[in-house]
């Protein structure tokens, strides 16, 4: 039995804004009956102020899908499209006092329907979230694109395949795409570090380097009785020092090139300079 | 406290008052270990023996063919692992696509351990084809495991016929009879089933006790190793109170089976007829197959099962769903998928499973509440009969 909050139960039992606006200015549709949940969002928008005057939904899905849809409509009414477009799945979940982990995908569905509706209004093209050629489908069971997965990872700070499944349903069917999701996660977080290294504070830089030393480099050196220590950081220049057996080892140079430089450059980025002191 | 309308008896059942009473002395008075040499423990042994006798009468087997286990799942695992151990050169297993997770997930695991598994398909009424079984048996088939009755749909499989086929081909046959025991007249003296599993809490005794029947003469390898309990076939101190409880529950089930089945069937039929009459666009799953008298699997088009269960639960009604969202998995149940029930309906499936404790008033209450629950959810639903992409879905019966 799910541990739904009172707010979820309230929005499930007495959902707000059920229905379909007949002459809607924007329509957003996500999901399908095969996927187990689907949401059709219709909006009435003031042409001058771009404010959402009215919002209605129709949802096929479980209690938390219905509650998330109801919450979404309440949250966006009266907001401008600009303001509404900033609403994330986290905001929807927070509005409901939280959702069980396994049900977070319901809040993501709400966010996606809103995105699709805003797209529809801006482009006047299609009301459905169109997954075209440019969007690579990762999970074929639930038709989840790479874009959706990446967005969920970024917004919700997801680290494991199970988390991605909870938030997007990807991998929750036959499970064949789990390897691919794992790779997306790994690449995403690797690129995250690469992108931001030069913008990081010194403390952030130290933490990341220490983590790579502890997790990836020192376990390899430990077998030979040595280890590597971080000495200093100067912009993109990282100063390190061999200790233990490494400090007297003849092949320390090779180890430095083959292990230390390789690991740090691949994990952080190619532009950093590593200096042995 | 609000009244509970308990229609989830395939999940678990209420312990019978007489069963509870029969068990009580074994917690604080007769608490000895039956393996002990002294009189205090030794006197308990005869109650274990008596219980074994009572269960053997329910199953139509010999008392010594009964092994006590901790649950249905343990019985299933023990049976299948035993069959594989006594046939070390045979690496093939046959089961059905609609087995309980206790069997199907074990088989999936065994596939990663060098075994190959054939999952027999079912038709849209949830029934397997005996000819599929015949052609699936290979010289290296170690065991066939097919349930006696399905937990979700109540569909009853022809396990006695299957046992004959397996016997003829020299292949061991195991059946998970967890849902069948107490509801179907089981007489193991008249068929060739080699191994059979039952679970106590499905027939009004407590959770935590199961039985594995192993026919005399069938080669057996124990799953749990340790002490000499159960004549070396299942180590671990006997769960005496629960064994006694299951004995009593079996005695009651045997004495009342016909009467209870007639009673429960009448209620089920009233519920089934009433729901189909009052609510448009429904589908009874397994309708054309023989079914357990207590089980009703019914699908409601264009609504999702968890929301149905949650709204029913608000009204005090306990049922279960074959749909995904309630269980944490994301896909509809493997049973409904194997039956190729259209997605429009599979997602909105509810299982009502009855017992002797249900009454006609309770059925009337469900019939009163249910149409409104479905109507409300259909008003919210993004789909309906008119949704263009579902034109093909209209030829569903009912």
Interface residues (C-beta under 8 A of the other chain):
Chain A: X2 X12 X13 X15 X18 X29 X31 X33 X34 X36 X37 X38 X39 X40 X58 X59 X60 X61 X62 X63 X65 X66 X102 X103 X141 X142 X165 X169 X172 X173
Chain B: X302 X303 X304 X305 X306 X307 X310 X311 X314 X323 X324 X325 X326 X328 X329 X330 X331 X332 X343 X344 X347 X379 X380 X381 X382 X383 X390
